Amino acid sequence: MELLRYPEAELPAGLREQVWELQEQAWPTGEPDPGLSHDPALDPRSMLLVDSGRVLAALDLLGKEITHAGRVFRARGLSAVVTDRARRGRGHGGRLVAAARAELAELGADLGLFSCDRPLEGFYRRAGWQPLPGAVLVGGTAERPFPSDRFDKVVLAEFVTARARAHRGSFPGARIALHPGEIDRLW
C-alpha cells in the first residue's frame, strides 16, 4: 500500500478516473468526470491510498488565507474524503485522514479546519483531529455566505504552527469566515 500526493491538476488520468468513481459511489451525480473538482485558486492537493494500482481511499486538501480575530492564518481543509465502499471498515480512510493531518505542515498551513456531518466526528477524532465546540465555518462568499450551521455539522481542527496554537482559544464558539468561493462553497 502506498500514499500518493499530487496537485489535483496533475493527478494522472487513470487515478483521477478511479477517484471520480469513488466520489460517484458516495455522492452520485450521474455526470461525467469534470476533470477537476475544485477551484484552482484553493491550491487543491489530492491524496490517495493505493494498493496494487487500485485507489482505496482519496481526499483533497484545499487551502487559502483566512482572517480570524484580526489575524491572518494559512488554512487547509479536508474535502471529498471517500473510501471505496467495498473496502470500508479496514482503516483505509482513517489512515488517509491521519496522513492528511500530518501533511498540513508540509503544505505550509498554520492550521487545518473543516466541517463534517456530526455522525462522522468520531472517525475524524480517531485520526487526531480536534473538535471546535460551537464553531461555525462560514463558506461561500462574503456576499453569499454558506454557513456550516445550516446543517448538522461539527468543525474540526489541527493547530500546526506555534502562532496558531497561541490563538487556539479564539476558535471554539466562533463564526470563522472561510469564504472559499462558489465552487467549493464549504470544504
Secondary structure, DSSP 4 states (H G I P E B T S, - for coil): -EEEEEEGGG--HHHHHHHHHHHHHHS---PPP-S--S-GGG--EEEEEEETTEEEEEEEEEEEEEEETTEEEEEEEEEEEEE-GGGTTSSHHHHHHHHHHHHHHHTT-SEEEEEEEGGGHHHHHHTT-EE-TT-EEEEE-SSSEEEGGGSSEEEEEEE-SHHHHHTGGGSTT-EEE----SSSS--
